[in-house]
Amino acid sequence: MIQLALDSSTEVCSAALIRGGRVIAERCNPTGSNHAALLPVYVQELQDYLSSQACGERAPAAFDAVVLSEGPGSYTGLRIGASLVKGLCYGADIPLIAVPTLAVIAYAAIHAASPDNATLFCPMIDARRMEVYCAVYDRDLNLVQPLAAKVIDQQSFADLLARHDVCFCGNGADKCKAVITHPNAHWIDGIVPTASAAGRLACEYSHRNDLLRTIAGKQVAYFEPNYLKQFVAAPSHVKGLTPSAN
């Protein structure tokens, strides 16, 4: 099975080809806000790569499924990724496998840390100010605390920290270091959600319906990312576009 994996949930934009749990090709831009321009190009480059390797064994640029890091994260980034995969999956009649972005971060951190059985992982995505999107997983990616938007203070995760070592990771974790000072709190820097991690996670945990959502057929057209919070549009501050008093 060959899977195309995509992640545009944060400032990182990436795409990868996964075969049997192994990354065979990857494209990644670690920073920026040009996901809409980059992601289709990455997909085309990976399709071209797959075609060049086919050697007549399969149809050119044929994916068996598309894996998407489904959020939470950047509203715009999630919309870009979802729009692209819906077109790919619906047009080619292949399944979409949606993976929680926080699980992708936790998966990458687990493989980076080699934890013991008692360690928990708290992936965090920056949601501005002192708010983060977060969840808590054990080393087998069982959910210990569900996905939530939390404002972090000194008492955050106090009950877990009293009983466990907790590794905090993700782009929301840095701003919490000065606030969460419990000795059982540990920090793993440089962990970001990527398409390669999402694809490998989907392969390794393909049996876990509680972790992965598989959407196929016409249902793909109705797929929505996990925004976690509703997007609220602010009034325009552009001169001449201020709301009318009426």
N, C-alpha and C positions, 0 to 999 in steps of 0.2 A: 504494500500500500504506500502510495506517495501522497503526502499531505502538504498543502500550502498553508503556512501559518503567518498571521499578520498581527501586529500590535501598533496602535496609534493612540493609546490611552493617556500617555503623558508626553513630555517633551521629546522622548525618544520615538523615532519612526523606524519600523523594521519589518522585514519580510524574510521568510526562510522556507526552504524545502526540506521536508523530513521524510526519511525512508527507514522504516523499522526502528524508530526511536533515535536515529542518527541524523545529524544535520549534514546535508550534502551540498547546500549552497545557501548563502545568506547575504542580505543587503541591509545596511543599518546607517542611520544618521542620528548621532546621540543628542543633538541639540537643535532647536529651531522651531519655527511655527509654520513650516511649508509642507505639512503632511499631505495636503490635497494635491500638490504638484509631485511629490516624491513617491507616494505609495503606488499609484498606477504604473509609474516607470519601473519601480522595483518588481512588480508583478510581471510586467512584460519581459524584463531581463531574466527572471527566473523561468518564465515560459520558454524563452529562447534557449536558455541553458538546458532545460529538460528536453527540448526538441533536438538539440545537438547531441545529446547523450542517448537518444532513443534507439538508434541503429535498427529501426524497423521492428523493435520488440513490442511497442505499444503506440497508440495514436499520439501524434506530436502534442506536447504541452498538455497532457491529460493528468488531471489531479483526481484522486479518489475522494478527497474531502478537503474542506477549508476549515482551519482552526482560527478562531478570533478571540483575542483578549477583550472581553466584553464590558469591562469597567468594574467598579467606578473609576472615574478619572476626568480628564478634560472633556467638557461637553462637546466642543467642536471636534476634537480628535476622535471621540467615540462615534460621532455622526459620520465622519469621513470613512472610518474603517467599516462601519456597518453598511453604508451605502455601497461601497465597493464589493464587499463579500456577498451582499444580497444579489447584486447583478451577476457575479460569477457563479454563485450556487444555483440561482433560479434559472439562469440561461443555460447552464450545462447539466442541470438536474442532478447535482451532487449534494451531499449533506453538509450542513454547517455545524461545526462543533464549537460551542461557546464555553470559554474557560474564564472563571473569575480572575480579574487582574491582580487582586490581592493574593490569590493562591499562586499565581505565576511568580510574584515577588517572593513569597514564602518558599516556594520550590527552589528558586535560585539561591536563596539564603541558606536553606538546608544543605544543598550540595556544596556551598562555599564553607560551611562551618563545621561539618562532621559532628553533629551534636550528640549528647547522650540522651537516653530515653526520657529524662525528666524535663528537658529543655522545651520551652514553648517559643513560638515565633509570632511576632506582631508586625506584619507589614503595614506601612503607612504611606498614603498618598496625600500630598499637600493640597489642602482645600482652602488656603489663604488664612491670614492671621494665625491664630493658634488652633484652628480647626483642621482635622485630618479625617480622611476616610481610612478606616482600619478594621481589622479582624484579628483573631488570635487562633493559631493552628498548633497542633502538636507535630512531631516530626514525621508522622504518617499522613499529614494534611487532613486530619480530622478536625472539624471546626469546634473550638473550645468556647469562643465568644463570636457571635454573628457579626456580619458586616454592619458598620454603623458610621455615622458622621459624629465625631466627638470633638469637643473643645478640651484641650489638654491642660491639666493643672497638676499640682503636686500630689493629689490623691488619685490620679488616674492609674488604673491597673494595680492599685495597692493590694487588693485581695489576692491577685495572682502572684505578685512579686513577693508576698509574704511566704508563699509556698513553693515557688518555682523560680529557676533562672528563666528570664525572658529576653530574647534577642529582638531588638527593634531594628527595622530596616526599611528601605524605600525612601523616596524623595521628601516625605513628610517627617522623617525621623530626626533629621539634623536639628530642626528648630525645637525639638523636644528634649534635647540632651541637657539643657540648663534647667529644665523643669522637673524631669523624672530622674531623681538622684539616688534611688534605692540601690544598695550594693548588689542586688540580684538583677539589675538592669544592665544589659550589654548591648553594644551597638555594632552593627555590621555595615560598614560604609561601602558605597559604590554599587549597591544592588538596585537594578532598574528592571522593569518589565520589558522583555524582548520577545520577538516572534519565535526565536529558537527555543527559549525556555517554555513558552506556551505550547509549542508543538511537541517537545519532549514530554512535558507533563501530560498532554492529551494521550500520547502513546502509552506512557507508563501506567496511567490511571484510567485506561479505556473502559474498565469494568465498573467504574465508580459513577453511578447515576446521580449521586448526591453532589458530585464535584463538577461533572460535565453535563452540558445540555446539548443534545443532538437534535437538530431541526432539519427536516427534509421536506421535499415536495413543495406544495403550495404554501405551507406554513412559513417557509423562508421569507416570503414577501412581507410577513407580518412581524418579523423579528425586530425587537428593540433592544439596544444596549441597556446595561444596568447603570443608570445615571445615579442611583441612590437617592438623590434629591431632585426635585423638579427645577428645571431651569427657569429663572425669573429675569425677564428682560428689563434693564434699567432705562429710565427716560434718556433720550438723546441729549447730549451736551454740545452737539454741532450747531454753530450759529445758524439761525434761520430754520432750525428743525425742532425747536422747543414746543412742547405740547400746548395746544390752544386752551385758553381759559374756559372755553365753552365745552 
